[in-house]
């Protein structure tokens, strides 16, 4: 009987120790997860934005109430043209699909910061927030920077996305799907006439 009480005491002690360390009653979500990713973001303040990924890129700018788009010649695409002995084309501005632009910019409104998943520079590619990610840069009036982010792959629940501010090592898992919204192909934004 004495041995059973000793074992029971050890089990109770270990149980209390595990509960104290793990604290299963506290939320695992960071306390700042509900903070906005872009606190003062207003889509009406965006006058220019650029989306790039590897060899593809597009730049869009507001022209009155409408938007126009042109291809961006990324450094990789420039190298490709030069290696093939081709002349680098001048960007040609064309009317953009205004509803797509408004929808894409609106997808960031009210977006919460989510969960910090990594601050390790070596893990960027795991979340596709390094060189393979989609970089989205937005400028306001007078070329005032609004945001510069890298959109990575979908999260494990397929209702979230990995996002990193370009100048930071911190990768966040935000509670919204952004993959596909910011296409780096100019043809996806241009309205054919």
Backbone as a chain_set.jsonl record, in Angstrom:
{"seq": "XXXXXXXXXXXXXXXXXXXXXXXXXXXXXXXXXXXXXXXXXXXXXXXXXXXXXXXXXXXXXXXXXXXXXXXXXXXXXXXXXXXXXXXXXXXXXXXXXXXXXXXXXXXXXXXXXXXXXXXXXXXXXXXXXXXXXXXXXXXXXXXXXXXXXXXXXXXXXXXXXXXXXXXXXXXXXXXXXXXXXXXXXXXXXXXXX", "coords": {"N": [[0.819, -1.185, 0.0], [1.951, 1.206, 0.785], [3.897, 1.606, -1.203], [2.262, 2.013, -3.457], [1.069, 4.445, -2.783], [3.31, 6.085, -2.86], [3.964, 5.943, -5.589], [1.623, 7.077, -6.644], [1.845, 9.634, -5.555], [4.139, 10.516, -6.924], [3.185, 10.518, -9.584], [1.153, 12.449, -9.374], [2.724, 14.691, -8.692], [4.352, 14.927, -11.015], [2.316, 15.4, -12.86], [1.287, 17.902, -11.967], [3.594, 19.439, -12.339], [3.909, 19.294, -15.173], [1.528, 20.573, -16.021], [1.986, 23.11, -14.928], [4.211, 23.952, -16.417], [3.431, 23.655, -19.166], [0.94, 24.915, -19.266], [-1.911, 24.486, -20.28], [-4.284, 25.837, -20.263], [-4.061, 28.393, -21.113], [-4.228, 30.532, -23.949], [-2.718, 29.592, -27.032], [-2.259, 31.31, -29.028], [-0.589, 34.232, -30.007], [-0.515, 37.225, -28.048], [-0.618, 39.561, -29.523], [-1.826, 38.877, -31.861], [-4.232, 39.769, -32.908], [-3.767, 42.349, -33.622], [-3.666, 44.874, -36.157], [-2.116, 44.231, -39.33], [-1.407, 46.266, -41.037], [-1.7, 49.14, -39.665], [-2.679, 51.84, -40.316], [-3.791, 51.631, -42.819], [-5.283, 52.503, -45.892], [-7.117, 52.022, -48.708], [-7.703, 54.006, -50.544], [-5.571, 55.667, -50.401], [-3.494, 54.529, -51.762], [-1.472, 54.91, -54.519], [0.242, 53.79, -56.264], [1.455, 50.577, -57.014], [3.56, 47.689, -56.957], [4.24, 44.43, -58.119], [6.227, 41.638, -57.845], [7.877, 38.591, -58.795], [10.392, 36.39, -59.019], [10.999, 36.019, -62.338], [8.839, 37.404, -63.283], [6.777, 40.364, -63.308], [4.777, 43.226, -62.434], [3.633, 46.574, -62.627], [1.436, 48.924, -61.245], [-0.493, 51.846, -61.546], [-2.364, 54.592, -60.296], [-4.577, 56.452, -62.219], [-6.257, 59.103, -62.29], [-9.541, 58.185, -61.749], [-9.158, 55.646, -62.524], [-7.009, 52.765, -63.221], [-3.766, 51.953, -64.468], [-1.553, 49.6, -66.043], [1.693, 48.055, -66.336], [4.315, 45.973, -67.572], [6.95, 44.793, -65.475], [10.367, 44.71, -65.788], [12.166, 42.467, -64.332], [15.252, 41.866, -62.518], [16.137, 39.253, -62.997], [14.74, 38.645, -65.338], [15.81, 40.529, -67.018], [18.46, 39.635, -67.138], [17.958, 37.267, -68.472], [16.976, 38.159, -70.974], [19.339, 39.431, -71.86], [21.133, 37.259, -71.957], [20.03, 35.841, -74.024], [20.461, 37.537, -76.053], [18.579, 39.437, -76.693], [16.743, 42.506, -77.123], [15.878, 44.662, -74.468], [12.578, 45.302, -73.74], [10.685, 48.392, -73.69], [8.571, 49.404, -71.03], [5.07, 49.24, -71.534], [2.328, 51.111, -70.898], [-0.938, 50.149, -70.076], [-4.577, 50.049, -69.918], [-5.836, 48.953, -66.784], [-7.582, 46.313, -65.05], [-9.876, 47.615, -63.162], [-11.634, 46.682, -61.138], [-10.367, 44.376, -60.277], [-7.997, 45.428, -59.236], [-8.983, 47.061, -57.139], [-10.19, 45.077, -55.582], [-7.935, 43.479, -54.905], [-6.319, 45.302, -53.425], [-8.138, 45.826, -51.417], [-8.192, 43.404, -50.097], [-6.327, 43.497, -48.123], [-7.252, 45.149, -46.186], [-8.038, 45.57, -42.824], [-6.66, 43.291, -42.156], [-5.356, 41.078, -39.84], [-2.403, 40.775, -37.801], [-1.776, 38.191, -37.126], [0.042, 35.224, -36.35], [3.343, 35.118, -35.178], [5.609, 33.153, -36.77], [8.226, 32.623, -37.364], [11.531, 33.961, -37.004], [13.783, 33.511, -38.199], [16.173, 33.846, -40.613], [17.069, 31.818, -42.252], [14.902, 30.204, -42.617], [13.126, 31.303, -44.35], [12.572, 30.415, -47.012], [11.235, 28.07, -46.506], [8.701, 28.906, -45.885], [8.154, 30.176, -48.189], [8.721, 32.901, -48.335], [10.916, 34.172, -49.141], [13.159, 34.54, -51.765], [11.503, 33.231, -53.586], [8.996, 34.11, -53.046], [6.1, 36.297, -53.442], [6.538, 39.582, -53.987], [5.102, 42.524, -52.815], [4.751, 45.868, -53.196], [3.689, 48.995, -52.092], [2.919, 52.374, -52.764], [2.072, 55.637, -51.654], [0.62, 58.878, -52.181], [2.942, 61.237, -53.508], [5.001, 59.386, -53.574], [5.194, 58.15, -51.103], [6.086, 55.557, -48.962], [3.946, 52.815, -48.307], [3.538, 50.065, -47.742], [5.597, 47.133, -47.831], [5.752, 44.019, -48.623], [6.247, 40.421, -48.523], [4.522, 37.882, -49.914], [3.915, 34.63, -49.029], [3.526, 31.067, -49.1], [0.38, 29.216, -48.74], [-1.06, 28.71, -45.489], [-1.044, 25.944, -43.095], [-3.72, 25.288, -42.69], [-5.019, 26.056, -44.932], [-6.527, 28.363, -45.017], [-5.141, 30.538, -44.476], [-2.147, 32.576, -44.742], [1.4, 32.853, -45.221], [3.321, 35.667, -44.444], [5.748, 38.205, -44.869], [7.335, 41.176, -43.821], [9.269, 43.036, -46.053], [11.733, 44.17, -45.234], [12.251, 42.839, -42.898], [12.97, 39.964, -40.814], [10.98, 38.561, -39.668], [8.371, 36.24, -39.968], [4.972, 35.997, -40.501], [1.918, 34.269, -39.847], [-0.882, 34.934, -41.342], [-4.43, 35.376, -40.974], [-5.83, 34.968, -43.536], [-6.379, 34.166, -46.958], [-4.038, 34.987, -49.338], [-2.657, 34.178, -51.495], [-2.444, 34.137, -54.955], [-4.026, 36.38, -55.256], [-2.396, 38.6, -55.671], [-1.109, 38.636, -58.455], [1.917, 38.27, -60.279], [2.028, 38.573, -63.003], [1.7, 40.687, -65.728], [-0.26, 40.44, -67.69], [-2.443, 39.426, -66.347], [-3.598, 41.567, -65.165], [-4.106, 43.529, -67.011], [-6.57, 45.006, -69.089], [-7.953, 43.744, -71.901], [-8.556, 45.295, -74.969]], "CA": [[0.0, 0.0, 0.0], [2.842, 2.36, 0.873], [4.514, 1.765, -2.522], [1.224, 2.566, -4.33], [0.928, 5.86, -2.435], [4.514, 6.777, -3.366], [3.781, 6.069, -7.054], [0.546, 8.036, -6.857], [2.425, 10.946, -5.254], [5.037, 10.876, -8.035], [2.336, 10.825, -10.742], [0.503, 13.736, -9.109], [3.768, 15.706, -8.778], [4.7, 15.093, -12.433], [1.158, 16.032, -13.504], [1.276, 19.32, -11.595], [4.758, 20.037, -12.986], [3.601, 19.43, -16.607], [0.495, 21.604, -16.169], [2.609, 24.4, -14.637], [5.105, 24.315, -17.519], [2.706, 23.73, -20.437], [-0.208, 25.796, -19.09], [-2.845, 24.215, -21.366], [-5.479, 26.672, -20.139], [-3.786, 29.685, -21.725], [-4.28, 30.494, -25.408], [-1.429, 29.458, -27.713], [-2.156, 32.409, -29.978], [0.119, 35.374, -29.44], [-1.399, 38.283, -27.577], [-0.706, 40.608, -30.54], [-2.316, 38.274, -33.099], [-5.366, 40.521, -33.44], [-3.349, 43.676, -34.046], [-3.661, 44.962, -37.621], [-0.821, 44.151, -40.013], [-1.193, 47.627, -41.536], [-2.597, 49.916, -38.792], [-3.307, 53.03, -40.907], [-3.945, 51.336, -44.245], [-6.493, 52.974, -46.564], [-6.933, 51.727, -50.135], [-7.772, 55.254, -51.316], [-4.275, 56.341, -50.311], [-2.526, 53.84, -52.621], [-1.434, 55.491, -55.859], [1.134, 52.982, -57.091], [1.982, 49.369, -56.383], [4.345, 46.826, -57.832], [4.24, 43.034, -57.706], [7.278, 40.903, -58.551], [8.228, 37.246, -58.352], [11.401, 35.815, -59.897], [11.143, 36.703, -63.633], [7.606, 38.121, -63.616], [6.509, 41.568, -62.536], [3.817, 44.195, -62.951], [3.465, 47.784, -61.833], [0.129, 49.525, -61.473], [-0.594, 53.182, -60.961], [-3.665, 55.249, -60.374], [-4.666, 57.539, -63.199], [-7.605, 59.619, -62.033], [-10.363, 57.178, -61.066], [-8.819, 54.349, -63.108], [-5.668, 52.239, -63.008], [-3.051, 51.461, -65.633], [-0.558, 48.579, -65.669], [2.789, 47.795, -67.264], [5.208, 44.896, -67.147], [8.209, 45.143, -64.824], [11.489, 43.857, -66.201], [12.929, 42.136, -63.13], [16.677, 41.641, -62.792], [16.276, 37.92, -63.603], [14.243, 38.708, -66.714], [16.813, 41.321, -67.739], [19.56, 38.705, -67.396], [17.47, 36.306, -69.473], [17.015, 38.865, -72.267], [20.73, 39.654, -72.244], [21.753, 35.976, -72.306], [19.488, 35.431, -75.316], [20.814, 38.563, -77.028], [17.379, 40.192, -77.054], [16.64, 43.874, -76.624], [14.943, 44.783, -73.351], [11.489, 46.177, -74.18], [10.227, 49.476, -72.821], [7.243, 49.088, -70.5], [3.962, 49.895, -72.207], [1.214, 51.252, -69.972], [-2.24, 49.808, -70.641], [-5.636, 50.09, -68.896], [-5.893, 47.791, -65.882], [-8.898, 45.895, -64.558], [-10.069, 48.389, -61.933], [-12.267, 45.872, -60.091], [-9.349, 43.461, -59.724], [-7.087, 46.248, -58.429], [-9.695, 47.44, -55.915], [-10.355, 43.85, -54.797], [-6.63, 43.083, -54.362], [-5.939, 46.238, -52.374], [-9.098, 45.655, -50.337], [-7.931, 42.162, -49.363], [-5.419, 43.78, -47.013], [-7.942, 45.982, -45.197], [-8.428, 44.859, -41.613], [-5.896, 42.052, -42.003], [-4.647, 41.046, -38.563], [-1.008, 40.361, -37.832], [-1.691, 36.74, -37.02], [0.996, 34.609, -35.434], [4.751, 35.106, -35.578], [6.017, 31.745, -36.849], [9.68, 32.498, -37.462], [12.354, 35.15, -37.156], [15.033, 32.928, -38.686], [16.376, 34.137, -42.032], [17.289, 30.561, -42.969], [13.628, 29.494, -42.788], [12.256, 32.06, -45.258], [12.133, 29.62, -48.155], [10.285, 27.077, -46.021], [7.393, 29.558, -45.959], [8.16, 30.847, -49.492], [8.737, 34.347, -48.121], [12.243, 34.637, -49.55], [13.257, 34.89, -53.188], [10.417, 32.631, -54.365], [7.735, 34.732, -52.662], [5.548, 37.385, -54.244], [6.778, 40.854, -53.303], [4.1, 43.546, -53.111], [5.181, 47.152, -52.668], [2.693, 50.03, -52.371], [3.307, 53.746, -52.47], [0.985, 56.602, -51.618], [0.89, 60.147, -52.862], [4.316, 61.73, -53.344], [5.879, 58.213, -53.437], [5.312, 57.791, -49.686], [5.936, 54.105, -48.805], [2.813, 52.373, -47.487], [3.949, 48.761, -47.254], [6.48, 46.332, -48.689], [5.626, 42.688, -48.039], [6.448, 39.241, -49.353], [3.452, 36.913, -49.667], [4.419, 33.275, -49.208], [2.569, 30.005, -49.405], [-0.762, 29.056, -47.843], [-0.802, 28.093, -44.198], [-1.409, 24.531, -43.012], [-5.172, 25.113, -42.695], [-5.467, 26.537, -46.244], [-7.324, 29.586, -44.885], [-4.19, 31.529, -43.994], [-0.976, 32.763, -45.598], [2.623, 33.348, -44.598], [3.659, 37.004, -44.928], [6.922, 38.815, -44.226], [7.706, 42.512, -44.263], [10.485, 42.852, -46.832], [12.923, 44.579, -44.486], [12.27, 42.126, -41.627], [13.121, 38.508, -40.85], [9.797, 37.973, -39.039], [7.345, 35.674, -40.847], [3.695, 35.884, -39.801], [0.844, 33.483, -40.439], [-2.047, 35.813, -41.263], [-5.658, 34.583, -41.137], [-6.534, 35.236, -44.784], [-5.668, 33.66, -48.13], [-3.566, 36.048, -50.227], [-2.044, 33.533, -52.654], [-3.22, 34.291, -56.183], [-4.639, 37.709, -55.346], [-1.395, 39.506, -56.227], [-0.403, 37.95, -59.537], [3.028, 39.06, -60.805], [1.945, 38.638, -64.471], [1.012, 41.89, -66.21], [-1.431, 40.055, -68.48], [-3.56, 39.154, -65.447], [-4.147, 42.854, -64.695], [-4.427, 44.382, -68.153], [-7.851, 44.807, -69.749], [-7.803, 43.668, -73.355], [-9.554, 46.118, -75.662]], "C": [[0.871, 1.262, 0.0], [3.483, 2.658, -0.476], [3.516, 2.402, -3.507], [1.026, 4.057, -4.056], [2.118, 6.674, -2.932], [4.382, 6.994, -4.871], [2.697, 7.096, -7.385], [1.051, 9.459, -6.607], [3.332, 11.431, -6.376], [4.218, 11.28, -9.257], [1.653, 12.183, -10.561], [1.519, 14.871, -9.234], [4.141, 15.994, -10.237], [3.555, 15.79, -13.175], [1.092, 17.519, -13.213], [2.424, 20.059, -12.279], [4.476, 20.292, -14.475], [2.565, 20.528, -16.834], [1.096, 22.991, -15.923], [3.486, 24.873, -15.795], [4.325, 24.572, -18.812], [1.55, 24.718, -20.418], [-1.227, 25.624, -20.224], [-4.102, 25.084, -21.333], [-5.293, 28.048, -20.76], [-3.761, 29.525, -23.244], [-2.872, 30.408, -25.985], [-1.204, 30.595, -28.708], [-1.505, 33.594, -29.29], [-0.865, 36.476, -29.066], [-1.575, 39.391, -28.615], [-1.268, 40.09, -31.864], [-3.46, 39.056, -33.723], [-5.008, 41.943, -33.841], [-3.326, 43.734, -35.567], [-2.244, 44.903, -38.194], [-0.42, 45.526, -40.538], [-2.144, 48.563, -40.782], [-3.337, 51.077, -39.461], [-3.569, 52.855, -42.393], [-5.304, 51.797, -44.771], [-6.263, 52.79, -48.059], [-6.965, 52.992, -50.993], [-6.457, 56.02, -51.31], [-3.202, 55.698, -51.192], [-2.609, 54.432, -54.025], [-0.566, 54.675, -56.817], [1.453, 51.705, -56.325], [2.616, 48.476, -57.435], [4.36, 45.425, -57.239], [5.307, 42.318, -58.516], [7.469, 39.523, -57.932], [9.153, 36.651, -59.404], [11.492, 36.578, -61.217], [9.923, 37.534, -64.014], [7.457, 39.366, -62.749], [5.519, 42.48, -63.235], [3.817, 45.406, -62.032], [2.137, 48.416, -62.239], [0.112, 50.906, -60.845], [-1.962, 53.77, -61.247], [-3.566, 56.387, -61.394], [-6.085, 58.08, -63.132], [-8.383, 58.589, -61.228], [-10.028, 55.77, -61.545], [-7.384, 53.947, -62.78], [-5.078, 51.813, -64.346], [-1.94, 50.528, -65.165], [0.498, 48.449, -66.751], [3.664, 46.691, -66.689], [6.446, 45.479, -66.478], [9.264, 44.17, -65.336], [12.345, 43.626, -64.961], [14.387, 41.887, -63.505], [16.901, 40.268, -63.415], [15.814, 37.912, -65.059], [15.223, 39.492, -67.585], [18.001, 40.431, -68.099], [19.196, 37.695, -68.479], [17.488, 36.932, -70.865], [18.444, 39.023, -72.76], [21.416, 38.358, -72.664], [21.257, 35.457, -73.657], [19.778, 36.447, -76.414], [19.62, 39.384, -77.5], [17.435, 41.586, -76.46], [15.586, 43.927, -75.523], [13.839, 45.754, -73.752], [11.175, 47.275, -73.169], [8.838, 49.109, -72.287], [6.164, 49.911, -71.205], [2.766, 49.909, -71.261], [-0.104, 50.997, -70.695], [-3.296, 49.884, -69.539], [-5.674, 48.788, -68.085], [-7.331, 47.529, -65.474], [-9.111, 46.534, -63.186], [-10.67, 47.542, -60.816], [-11.267, 44.905, -59.469], [-8.382, 44.228, -58.818], [-7.733, 46.591, -57.091], [-9.864, 46.226, -54.999], [-9.035, 43.424, -54.142], [-6.206, 43.996, -53.222], [-6.862, 46.096, -51.164], [-8.867, 44.397, -49.516], [-7.013, 42.37, -48.16], [-6.057, 44.625, -45.915], [-8.361, 45.115, -44.012], [-7.692, 43.554, -41.38], [-5.12, 42.083, -40.687], [-3.261, 40.444, -38.728], [-0.842, 38.848, -37.755], [-0.633, 36.307, -36.027], [2.408, 34.694, -36.003], [5.213, 33.654, -35.577], [7.524, 31.572, -36.937], [10.331, 33.873, -37.556], [13.718, 34.735, -37.692], [15.153, 33.129, -40.191], [16.544, 32.864, -42.862], [15.992, 29.796, -43.232], [12.67, 30.212, -43.747], [11.709, 31.195, -46.388], [11.171, 28.505, -47.75], [8.857, 27.611, -46.132], [7.187, 30.283, -47.294], [8.044, 32.364, -49.345], [10.121, 34.925, -48.398], [12.2, 35.015, -51.013], [12.118, 34.322, -54.027], [9.063, 33.251, -54.044], [7.315, 35.837, -53.614], [5.714, 38.682, -53.453], [5.755, 41.884, -53.778], [4.518, 44.829, -52.405], [4.142, 48.201, -53.048], [3.216, 51.389, -51.934], [2.069, 54.628, -52.492], [1.346, 57.822, -52.443], [2.31, 60.599, -52.545], [5.295, 60.602, -53.05], [6.132, 57.826, -51.984], [5.102, 56.287, -49.54], [4.772, 53.764, -47.87], [3.077, 50.998, -46.902], [4.813, 48.081, -48.305], [6.526, 44.944, -48.052], [5.981, 41.605, -49.047], [5.371, 38.239, -48.943], [3.994, 35.526, -49.99], [3.314, 32.288, -49.529], [1.404, 30.019, -48.423], [-0.313, 28.418, -46.538], [-1.296, 26.662, -44.176], [-2.916, 24.274, -43.034], [-5.816, 25.573, -44.003], [-6.431, 27.716, -46.156], [-6.445, 30.727, -44.386], [-3.003, 31.581, -44.949], [0.215, 33.226, -44.767], [2.984, 34.675, -45.262], [4.867, 37.512, -44.155], [7.076, 40.235, -44.734], [9.083, 42.4, -44.906], [11.754, 43.159, -46.043], [13.081, 43.834, -43.162], [12.495, 40.634, -41.843], [11.883, 37.806, -40.313], [8.779, 37.506, -40.076], [6.091, 35.462, -40.008], [2.757, 34.966, -40.573], [-0.424, 34.305, -40.248], [-3.315, 35.03, -41.607], [-6.472, 34.934, -42.389], [-5.71, 34.676, -45.94], [-5.315, 34.837, -49.039], [-2.939, 35.479, -51.495], [-2.972, 33.67, -53.857], [-3.857, 35.652, -56.336], [-3.683, 38.684, -56.015], [-0.557, 38.773, -57.272], [0.725, 38.836, -60.057], [3.003, 39.191, -62.338], [1.133, 39.85, -64.908], [-0.264, 41.537, -66.954], [-2.646, 39.748, -67.609], [-4.255, 40.431, -64.991], [-4.649, 43.718, -65.844], [-5.763, 44.004, -68.763], [-7.608, 44.825, -71.246], [-8.92, 44.453, -74.008], [-9.736, 45.672, -77.077]], "O": [[0.576, 2.242, -0.683], [3.606, 3.821, -0.861], [3.906, 3.251, -4.308], [0.836, 4.841, -4.986], [1.959, 7.813, -3.371], [4.651, 8.085, -5.374], [2.854, 7.892, -8.311], [0.724, 10.379, -7.357], [3.305, 12.606, -6.742], [4.527, 12.283, -9.901], [1.587, 12.974, -11.501], [1.21, 15.908, -9.821], [4.234, 17.151, -10.646], [3.789, 16.661, -14.013], [0.863, 18.316, -14.123], [2.246, 21.184, -12.746], [4.766, 21.374, -14.984], [2.716, 21.333, -17.752], [0.758, 23.944, -16.625], [3.501, 26.061, -16.118], [4.536, 25.588, -19.475], [1.215, 25.298, -21.451], [-1.389, 26.527, -21.044], [-4.896, 25.064, -22.274], [-6.26, 28.793, -20.917], [-3.322, 28.497, -23.758], [-1.949, 31.06, -25.498], [-0.084, 30.81, -29.172], [-1.821, 33.921, -28.146], [-1.913, 36.632, -29.693], [-2.585, 40.094, -28.591], [-1.196, 40.783, -32.879], [-3.644, 39.016, -34.939], [-5.86, 42.671, -34.349], [-2.998, 42.737, -36.211], [-1.303, 45.451, -37.621], [0.751, 45.905, -40.492], [-3.28, 48.759, -41.215], [-4.521, 51.275, -39.191], [-3.567, 53.831, -43.143], [-6.342, 51.517, -44.171], [-5.315, 53.346, -48.614], [-6.329, 53.045, -52.045], [-6.255, 56.92, -52.125], [-2.119, 56.259, -51.352], [-3.675, 54.454, -54.641], [-0.636, 54.852, -58.033], [1.695, 51.747, -55.119], [2.265, 48.503, -58.614], [4.477, 45.247, -56.026], [5.297, 42.381, -59.745], [7.257, 39.311, -56.738], [8.747, 36.435, -60.545], [12.015, 37.692, -61.228], [9.977, 38.295, -64.98], [7.938, 39.42, -61.618], [5.432, 42.507, -64.463], [3.98, 45.283, -60.818], [1.771, 48.438, -63.414], [0.635, 51.111, -59.75], [-2.605, 53.496, -62.26], [-2.608, 57.16, -61.414], [-6.989, 57.594, -63.811], [-7.946, 58.168, -60.157], [-10.567, 54.798, -61.017], [-6.644, 54.697, -62.142], [-5.795, 51.369, -65.242], [-1.447, 50.644, -64.043], [0.237, 48.7, -67.928], [3.739, 46.505, -65.475], [6.93, 46.54, -66.873], [9.067, 42.955, -65.315], [13.15, 44.478, -64.583], [14.711, 41.719, -64.681], [17.769, 40.123, -64.276], [16.418, 37.256, -65.907], [15.436, 39.156, -68.75], [18.491, 40.468, -69.228], [20.034, 37.32, -69.299], [17.956, 36.316, -71.823], [18.735, 38.781, -73.932], [22.193, 38.351, -73.618], [21.967, 34.729, -74.35], [19.392, 36.25, -77.567], [19.65, 39.961, -78.587], [18.082, 41.822, -75.439], [14.528, 43.308, -75.637], [14.122, 46.908, -74.071], [11.372, 47.112, -71.964], [8.02, 48.558, -73.024], [6.324, 51.109, -71.439], [2.256, 48.859, -70.87], [-0.361, 51.543, -71.768], [-2.962, 49.795, -68.358], [-5.561, 47.689, -68.627], [-8.185, 48.414, -65.544], [-8.59, 46.055, -62.179], [-10.259, 47.669, -59.663], [-11.317, 44.644, -58.267], [-7.995, 43.734, -57.759], [-7.115, 46.435, -56.038], [-9.701, 46.335, -53.784], [-9.014, 43.052, -52.969], [-5.78, 43.521, -52.169], [-6.421, 46.23, -50.023], [-9.294, 44.322, -48.364], [-6.935, 41.513, -47.28], [-5.479, 44.798, -44.842], [-8.964, 44.056, -44.187], [-8.065, 42.786, -40.493], [-4.329, 42.994, -40.444], [-2.992, 39.703, -39.674], [0.132, 38.299, -38.269], [-0.437, 36.943, -34.991], [2.635, 34.379, -37.171], [5.216, 32.995, -34.537], [8.048, 30.503, -36.625], [9.763, 34.815, -38.109], [14.68, 35.501, -37.645], [14.324, 32.635, -40.955], [16.197, 32.841, -44.043], [15.992, 28.833, -43.999], [11.533, 29.776, -43.931], [10.516, 31.241, -46.685], [10.375, 28.047, -48.57], [7.924, 26.865, -46.432], [6.159, 30.929, -47.499], [7.36, 33.025, -50.126], [10.452, 36.023, -47.949], [11.3, 35.732, -51.449], [11.797, 34.877, -55.077], [8.075, 32.943, -54.712], [8.083, 36.256, -54.481], [5.113, 38.86, -52.394], [5.568, 42.089, -54.978], [4.626, 44.873, -51.18], [3.753, 48.286, -54.213], [3.858, 51.533, -50.893], [1.135, 54.39, -53.258], [2.248, 57.796, -53.281], [2.815, 60.368, -51.446], [6.297, 60.809, -52.367], [7.167, 57.239, -51.668], [4.059, 55.774, -49.944], [4.631, 54.342, -46.792], [2.87, 50.777, -45.709], [4.766, 48.406, -49.491], [7.241, 44.718, -47.075], [6.012, 41.839, -50.255], [5.309, 37.804, -47.793], [4.475, 35.282, -51.096], [2.305, 32.63, -50.145], [1.427, 30.727, -47.416], [0.676, 27.687, -46.488], [-1.907, 26.207, -45.143], [-3.349, 23.169, -43.358], [-7.034, 25.485, -44.156], [-7.093, 28.035, -47.145], [-6.946, 31.755, -43.93], [-2.868, 30.746, -45.844], [0.06, 33.899, -43.748], [2.957, 34.794, -46.487], [4.997, 37.284, -42.952], [6.962, 40.483, -45.934], [9.969, 41.739, -44.363], [12.752, 42.454, -46.188], [13.966, 44.172, -42.376], [12.24, 40.109, -42.927], [11.739, 36.594, -40.476], [8.373, 38.271, -40.951], [6.133, 34.834, -38.95], [2.804, 34.901, -41.801], [-0.975, 34.373, -39.149], [-3.277, 34.122, -42.437], [-7.677, 35.17, -42.296], [-4.48, 34.708, -45.902], [-6.193, 35.591, -49.457], [-2.714, 36.209, -52.46], [-4.158, 33.35, -53.771], [-4.198, 36.045, -57.452], [-4.102, 39.504, -56.833], [0.565, 38.347, -56.997], [0.519, 40.033, -60.26], [3.869, 39.854, -62.909], [-0.013, 40.01, -64.488], [-1.254, 42.263, -66.858], [-3.775, 39.806, -68.095], [-5.377, 40.382, -64.487], [-5.532, 44.554, -65.651], [-6.061, 42.823, -68.935], [-7.114, 45.811, -71.792], [-10.089, 44.303, -73.652], [-10.537, 46.253, -77.809]]}, "num_chains": 1, "name": "protein.A"}
